[in-house]
Amino acid sequence: MTMILDGRAVSERRLALLKEKMAAQGVSPGLATVIVGDDPASRTYVRMKHQACEKVGIRSAGIEIPADRTTEEIIDEIRRLNSDPRIDGILVQLPLPRSINTPSVIESVLPSKDVDGFHPCNLGRLFSGMAALTPCTPLGIINLLGEYAIPLEGQNVVIIGRSVDVGRPLAALFMNRDATVTVCHSRTKALAVTTKSADILVSAVGRAGFVTKEMVRDGAVVIDVGINYVNGNLCGDVDFPGVRDKASFITPVPGGVGPMTIATLMENTLRAAVKEQ
Ligand SMILES: NC(=O)c1ccc[n+]([C@@H]2O[C@H](COP(=O)([O-])OP(=O)(O)OC[C@H]3O[C@@H](n4cnc5c(N)ncnc54)[C@H](OP(=O)(O)O)[C@@H]3O)[C@@H](O)[C@H]2O)c1
């Protein structure tokens, strides 16, 4: 029987634990979000992050920067946050407007406050198998699999998508846990042949209905990272009705990877705060 990986329930539980842990440690971390311009999707994500902060008792500050500001002006704001002792974590909501040099902005965040884990220093540490602040969506996926005691060692993992925010760090996390990892992308030949070899299949493409049942091995674990809207309805990359009967475990969208991402951001913020102290 297929089991749903309930990211919403797991994230609620982890957030409650986090709240207890913060109280026990007597810490009250501070998170600053930086949003440039007024992209509606980015505003929604940032609002959800602030709501999660409120729920667990993390202080949060929202910095809103008009879209016409230069890269240097944004970096100046981040430097101010870097040196503010009340701020433990800094999250720059991506994507930034096209006029902005995104890598420079990411590199301007102090690695110890980089709760998104996108700074090359943190990514390099992750790829070296060292402790690091780790990107929230990939780590959230690993935590979700862990909560359901799904083994990773020796498993064949296929990830569709090689982005710096999802596919690449996720590949490193799986490798660090002794899985055998294949990363696919838009130039991959015979994609379905590769995906059918997966014990664990992750889709991070951003295309509704992309993963069909023909691409999935019987009994595979299927993780759907995609966020797509079809006729105003949120859905993932996976053709859920077709794939669910073949999978042993599957994440729904909504209620799978998304809530885990936010819970992991909260956990990263506490990690950043504790390291500072
Ligand atoms: N739930 C969450 O918390 C969360 C977090 C982050 C992202 N997301 C969602 O996850 C999805 C992916 O995000 P992202 O930032 O990784 O996106 P991205 O940067 O656009 O990367 C998409 C990846 O899919 C690959 N791809 C595109 N068409 C393909 C095809 N026909 N066959 C195989 N691979 C193909 C691309 O290949 P190339 O590299 O060759 O172009 C690329 O590597 C989006 O829907 C995003 O909204 C969700």
The ligand as an SDF file (V2000), in Angstrom:
LIG
                    3D

 48 52  0  0  0  0  0  0  0  0999 V2000
    8.5610   23.0760   -2.4050 N   0  0  0  0  0  0  0  0  0  0  0  0
    9.5670   23.9050   -2.2060 C   0  0  0  0  0  0  0  0  0  0  0  0
    9.8510   24.2900   -1.0920 O   0  0  0  0  0  0  0  0  0  0  0  0
   10.3850   24.3480   -3.3810 C   0  0  0  0  0  0  0  0  0  0  0  0
   11.6310   24.9510   -3.2050 C   0  0  0  0  0  0  0  0  0  0  0  0
   12.3720   25.2900   -4.3280 C   0  0  0  0  0  0  0  0  0  0  0  0
   11.8460   25.0670   -5.5870 C   0  0  0  0  0  0  0  0  0  0  0  0
   10.6010   24.5170   -5.7050 N   0  0  0  0  0  0  0  0  0  0  0  0
   10.0110   24.2390   -7.0200 C   0  0  0  0  0  0  0  0  0  0  0  0
   10.7410   23.1670   -7.6060 O   0  0  0  0  0  0  0  0  0  0  0  0
   10.7920   23.3340   -9.0130 C   0  0  0  0  0  0  0  0  0  0  0  0
   12.2440   23.3860   -9.4400 C   0  0  0  0  0  0  0  0  0  0  0  0
   12.8490   24.4910   -8.8300 O   0  0  0  0  0  0  0  0  0  0  0  0
   14.3200   24.9460   -9.2090 P   0  0  0  0  0  0  0  0  0  0  0  0
   14.5930   26.2170   -8.5290 O   0  0  0  0  0  0  0  0  0  0  0  0
   15.2290   23.7990   -9.0090 O   0  0  0  0  0  0  0  0  0  0  0  0
   14.0850   25.2220  -10.7890 O   0  0  0  0  0  0  0  0  0  0  0  0
   15.1070   25.5050  -11.9780 P   0  0  0  0  0  0  0  0  0  0  0  0
   16.2760   26.2650  -11.4940 O   0  0  0  0  0  0  0  0  0  0  0  0
   14.2610   26.0770  -13.0750 O   0  0  0  0  0  0  0  0  0  0  0  0
   15.6070   24.0570  -12.4090 O   0  0  0  0  0  0  0  0  0  0  0  0
   14.7850   23.1760  -13.1060 C   0  0  0  0  0  0  0  0  0  0  0  0
   15.5890   21.9870  -13.5090 C   0  0  0  0  0  0  0  0  0  0  0  0
   14.7660   21.1270  -14.2810 O   0  0  0  0  0  0  0  0  0  0  0  0
   15.4810   20.6940  -15.4180 C   0  0  0  0  0  0  0  0  0  0  0  0
   14.5880   20.4030  -16.5340 N   0  0  0  0  0  0  0  0  0  0  0  0
   13.8030   21.2550  -17.2310 C   0  0  0  0  0  0  0  0  0  0  0  0
   13.1750   20.6070  -18.2360 N   0  0  0  0  0  0  0  0  0  0  0  0
   13.5890   19.3240  -18.1600 C   0  0  0  0  0  0  0  0  0  0  0  0
   13.3150   18.1710  -18.9370 C   0  0  0  0  0  0  0  0  0  0  0  0
   12.4890   18.2020  -19.9880 N   0  0  0  0  0  0  0  0  0  0  0  0
   13.9070   17.0070  -18.5960 N   0  0  0  0  0  0  0  0  0  0  0  0
   14.7540   16.9410  -17.5350 C   0  0  0  0  0  0  0  0  0  0  0  0
   15.0520   18.0150  -16.7670 N   0  0  0  0  0  0  0  0  0  0  0  0
   14.4810   19.1820  -17.0840 C   0  0  0  0  0  0  0  0  0  0  0  0
   16.3880   21.8650  -15.7700 C   0  0  0  0  0  0  0  0  0  0  0  0
   17.4430   21.4060  -16.5770 O   0  0  0  0  0  0  0  0  0  0  0  0
   18.6330   22.4060  -17.0910 P   0  0  0  0  0  0  0  0  0  0  0  0
   19.5200   22.6090  -15.9190 O   0  0  0  0  0  0  0  0  0  0  0  0
   19.2690   21.6430  -18.1900 O   0  0  0  0  0  0  0  0  0  0  0  0
   17.9410   23.6580  -17.5410 O   0  0  0  0  0  0  0  0  0  0  0  0
   16.8130   22.3290  -14.3780 C   0  0  0  0  0  0  0  0  0  0  0  0
   17.9410   21.6350  -13.9270 O   0  0  0  0  0  0  0  0  0  0  0  0
    9.9920   24.6120   -9.3010 C   0  0  0  0  0  0  0  0  0  0  0  0
    8.6550   24.2610   -9.5580 O   0  0  0  0  0  0  0  0  0  0  0  0
   10.0830   25.3790   -8.0000 C   0  0  0  0  0  0  0  0  0  0  0  0
    9.0040   26.2770   -7.8180 O   0  0  0  0  0  0  0  0  0  0  0  0
    9.8840   24.1370   -4.6460 C   0  0  0  0  0  0  0  0  0  0  0  0
  1  2  1  0
  2  3  2  0
  2  4  1  0
  4  5  1  0
  4 48  2  0
  5  6  2  0
  6  7  1  0
  7  8  2  0
  8  9  1  0
  8 48  1  0
  9 10  1  0
  9 46  1  0
 10 11  1  0
 11 12  1  0
 11 44  1  0
 12 13  1  0
 13 14  1  0
 14 15  2  0
 14 16  1  0
 14 17  1  0
 17 18  1  0
 18 19  2  0
 18 20  1  0
 18 21  1  0
 21 22  1  0
 22 23  1  0
 23 24  1  0
 23 42  1  0
 24 25  1  0
 25 26  1  0
 25 36  1  0
 26 27  1  0
 26 35  1  0
 27 28  2  0
 28 29  1  0
 29 30  1  0
 29 35  2  0
 30 31  1  0
 30 32  2  0
 32 33  1  0
 33 34  2  0
 34 35  1  0
 36 37  1  0
 36 42  1  0
 37 38  1  0
 38 39  2  0
 38 40  1  0
 38 41  1  0
 42 43  1  0
 44 45  1  0
 44 46  1  0
 46 47  1  0
M  CHG  2   8   1  16  -1
M  END
$$$$
